[in-house]
Amino acid sequence: MSPQDWWPEREILDNLDEAERAGGLRLIRCLVSRGLYRLSRKVEVRIEDGYFEIEDIECCILTGTVAKTEADEMHNSIGDKKYVIEGSDTHGNPFYAVGKLVASDNGKLYLVITARESEANYV
């Protein structure tokens, strides 16, 4: 399945300056759509073990909604918060991803901390 199949409004988020001003989910989507994100080792291992693919995380973030925000206990994120995003994977199954906006040498990145099928209890 191509990204256009599960996210037809991709062009809406092309303006990084506008997304920076809006912040939150709009900025996260813009960063992810441009590949400006990183995965935690925990997420990389789950992908390597075949639980899901990187496209499932992208699909979740690009089509989902912020279910809640939480305080960033590590205090290294922009805004000192984490975003719990609920959406679906590339097959339409419930999926969630948790991440945070972080500063990098080249601007901002979105760090995906954890991700999995929504049936799991993440609270």
C-alpha positions as CSV (number, residue, x, y, z in Angstrom):
1,M,0.0,0.0,0.0
2,S,1.4,3.4,-0.9
3,P,1.4,6.4,1.4
4,Q,-1.1,8.1,-0.9
5,D,-3.6,5.3,-0.2
6,W,-3.6,6.0,3.6
7,W,-2.8,9.7,3.6
8,P,-4.2,11.5,0.6
9,E,-3.8,15.0,2.2
10,R,0.0,14.9,2.3
11,E,0.5,18.2,0.5
12,I,-1.3,20.1,3.3
13,L,1.7,19.7,5.6
14,D,4.5,20.6,3.1
15,N,5.2,24.1,4.6
16,L,7.6,23.5,7.5
17,D,7.5,27.2,8.7
18,E,3.7,27.1,8.9
19,A,3.9,23.8,10.8
20,E,6.5,25.2,13.2
21,R,4.1,28.0,14.1
22,A,1.2,25.7,14.6
23,G,3.3,23.2,16.6
24,G,1.8,20.0,18.1
25,L,0.5,17.3,15.8
26,R,0.7,19.5,12.7
27,L,4.5,19.9,13.3
28,I,4.9,16.2,14.1
29,R,3.2,15.2,10.9
30,C,5.3,17.6,8.9
31,L,8.5,16.3,10.4
32,V,7.4,12.6,9.9
33,S,6.3,13.3,6.3
34,R,9.8,14.7,5.6
35,G,11.6,11.8,7.3
36,L,12.8,14.1,10.1
37,Y,12.3,11.5,12.8
38,R,14.2,8.9,14.7
39,L,13.3,5.6,16.4
40,S,14.2,4.5,19.8
41,R,16.2,1.3,20.1
42,K,13.1,-0.3,21.6
43,V,11.1,0.5,18.4
44,E,13.9,-0.6,16.1
45,V,14.0,-4.0,17.9
46,R,10.3,-4.5,17.5
47,I,10.6,-3.8,13.8
48,E,13.6,-6.1,13.4
49,D,11.5,-8.8,15.2
50,G,8.7,-8.4,12.7
51,Y,6.0,-7.0,14.9
52,F,5.3,-4.1,12.5
53,E,7.0,-2.0,9.8
54,I,8.2,1.6,9.8
55,E,5.4,2.4,7.4
56,D,2.9,1.4,10.1
57,I,4.3,4.0,12.5
58,E,4.3,6.6,9.7
59,C,0.7,5.8,8.9
60,C,-0.4,6.0,12.5
61,I,1.1,9.4,13.0
62,L,0.0,10.8,9.7
63,T,-3.6,9.7,10.0
64,G,-4.1,9.5,13.8
65,T,-5.0,11.9,16.5
66,V,-3.4,12.9,19.8
67,A,-5.2,10.8,22.4
68,K,-3.3,12.5,25.2
69,T,-0.1,14.2,26.1
70,E,2.1,13.3,29.1
71,A,4.9,14.9,30.9
72,D,8.4,14.0,29.7
73,E,10.1,12.5,32.7
74,M,13.4,12.8,31.0
75,H,12.9,16.5,30.5
76,N,14.7,16.6,27.1
77,S,11.8,17.3,24.8
78,I,10.5,20.6,23.4
79,G,7.6,21.6,25.6
80,D,8.5,18.9,28.1
81,K,5.8,16.5,26.8
82,K,5.2,13.3,25.0
83,Y,2.5,12.7,22.5
84,V,0.3,9.5,22.5
85,I,-1.0,9.2,19.0
86,E,-3.7,6.7,18.1
87,G,-4.4,5.8,14.5
88,S,-4.1,2.8,12.3
89,D,-1.4,0.8,10.6
90,T,-1.1,0.5,6.8
91,H,-3.7,-2.4,6.9
92,G,-6.3,-0.3,8.9
93,N,-5.7,-2.0,12.2
94,P,-5.6,0.1,15.4
95,F,-2.1,1.2,16.2
96,Y,-0.5,3.8,18.5
97,A,2.8,5.5,18.8
98,V,4.3,7.6,21.6
99,G,7.0,10.2,20.9
100,K,8.3,13.6,21.6
101,L,9.7,16.6,19.7
102,V,13.4,17.1,20.3
103,A,16.0,19.6,19.2
104,S,18.8,18.6,16.9
105,D,21.7,20.3,15.3
106,N,19.6,20.9,12.2
107,G,16.4,22.0,13.8
108,K,13.7,19.7,15.2
109,L,13.1,16.0,15.0
110,Y,10.3,13.7,16.2
111,L,11.6,10.8,18.4
112,V,9.3,7.8,18.4
113,I,9.7,6.2,21.8
114,T,7.4,3.3,21.5
115,A,4.8,1.9,19.1
116,R,2.6,-1.1,18.9
117,E,-0.8,-2.5,18.0
118,S,-3.5,-0.7,20.0
119,E,-4.8,-3.9,21.7
120,A,-1.8,-3.6,24.0
121,N,-2.3,-1.7,27.3
122,Y,0.0,1.3,27.2
123,V,-1.5,3.3,30.0
